[in-house]
Amino acid sequence: MARPLFRRLRPLLLLALLGCASAPQRLRPGVNDRYFDPDAAETWTAVFEGESREVFRHREAIVARLGLSPGMVVGDIGAGTGLFTLPIARAVGETGHVQAVDIVPEFLARIDARVREAGLANVETVLGTEQATTLAGDSLDLAFLCNVYHHIEYPDPYMRSVLGALRPGGTLVVIDFERIEGVTSPPMLKHVRAPKETVLEEILASGFELVREEEGFLQENYYLVFRRP
Ligand SMILES: C[S@@+](CC[C@H](N)C(=O)[O-])C[C@H]1O[C@@H](n2cnc3c(N)ncnc32)[C@H](O)[C@@H]1O
């Protein structure tokens, strides 16, 4: 006799439920789509490296506060067009190394060209995925994410992959936009998924410890320093 439909479908339903439970949540679908437009490297270099951007105006102070020294291995995660990659590479010197990670091949090609032009030999570009940096485990002294966190579609698996790429005791620096109702502009409220408090909770839940917040020199952005325990 034929089994009732529910019984026949039960194994499939269970598998579907398990899949939902284990699939990471995609929190900001499409947030990176515009980076894949033709001429994106050209267009976004002008945006990322323009005076209207607070982190561009304060780029030297930002890099100075990273506490870099010769020989360090740094992940510039979500490196974009390389605004921070080159100064970081200079600060860690010939004995140090920078892994510039992004999901947009055109941005990485632009970084490669700039690195060649600058005569630097200590930068490697790395094509990551939306869910992982793809960097080797325990390989970084410092991971740097500037205006990247709100572009990460799968924050939990991604930040766990950053955690795994850092050596124990390694540092994570996250700079991202403040999102304050009544203060932040409506377009930014729409663009930035979560306020600092939520970002902090998420990063702690991914396994990091908070070390400090660098306060007072940025207004539109916060600057959080974490460590891998
Ligand atoms: C606003 S840009 C910031 C670029 C650079 N950090 C800067 O401050 O100039 C955000 C960058 O994050 C990258 N990105 C988004 N999701 C990413 C992911 N899962 N892994 C690596 N990079 C990612 C984007 O492609 C883009 O280059």
PDBQT file of the ligand as one rigid body, heavy atoms in Angstrom, charges set to zero:
ROOT
HETATM    1  C1  LIG A 301      34.005  50.525   0.840  1.00  0.00    +0.000 C 
HETATM    2  S1  LIG A 301      35.197  49.446   0.154  1.00  0.00    +0.000 S 
HETATM    3  C2  LIG A 301      36.601  49.754   1.194  1.00  0.00    +0.000 C 
HETATM    4  C3  LIG A 301      37.914  49.492   0.516  1.00  0.00    +0.000 C 
HETATM    5  C4  LIG A 301      39.166  49.795   1.366  1.00  0.00    +0.000 C 
HETATM    6  N1  LIG A 301      39.189  49.020   2.571  1.00  0.00    +0.000 N 
HETATM    7  C5  LIG A 301      39.237  51.261   1.672  1.00  0.00    +0.000 C 
HETATM    8  O1  LIG A 301      38.976  51.637   2.825  1.00  0.00    +0.000 OA
HETATM    9  O2  LIG A 301      39.523  52.045   0.753  1.00  0.00    +0.000 OA
HETATM   10  C6  LIG A 301      34.644  47.819   0.645  1.00  0.00    +0.000 C 
HETATM   11  C7  LIG A 301      35.476  46.712   0.017  1.00  0.00    +0.000 C 
HETATM   12  O3  LIG A 301      35.131  45.466   0.635  1.00  0.00    +0.000 OA
HETATM   13  C8  LIG A 301      35.155  44.478  -0.375  1.00  0.00    +0.000 C 
HETATM   14  N2  LIG A 301      34.425  43.295   0.091  1.00  0.00    +0.000 N 
HETATM   15  C9  LIG A 301      33.096  43.134   0.237  1.00  0.00    +0.000 A 
HETATM   16  N3  LIG A 301      32.818  41.903   0.704  1.00  0.00    +0.000 NA
HETATM   17  C10 LIG A 301      34.003  41.279   0.877  1.00  0.00    +0.000 A 
HETATM   18  C11 LIG A 301      34.391  39.996   1.320  1.00  0.00    +0.000 A 
HETATM   19  N4  LIG A 301      33.501  39.082   1.705  1.00  0.00    +0.000 N 
HETATM   20  N5  LIG A 301      35.709  39.689   1.344  1.00  0.00    +0.000 NA
HETATM   21  C12 LIG A 301      36.643  40.608   0.955  1.00  0.00    +0.000 A 
HETATM   22  N6  LIG A 301      36.333  41.831   0.512  1.00  0.00    +0.000 NA
HETATM   23  C13 LIG A 301      35.037  42.172   0.470  1.00  0.00    +0.000 A 
HETATM   24  C14 LIG A 301      34.552  45.171  -1.564  1.00  0.00    +0.000 C 
HETATM   25  O4  LIG A 301      34.789  44.505  -2.765  1.00  0.00    +0.000 OA
HETATM   26  C15 LIG A 301      35.235  46.536  -1.476  1.00  0.00    +0.000 C 
HETATM   27  O5  LIG A 301      36.469  46.518  -2.133  1.00  0.00    +0.000 OA
ENDROOT
TORSDOF 0
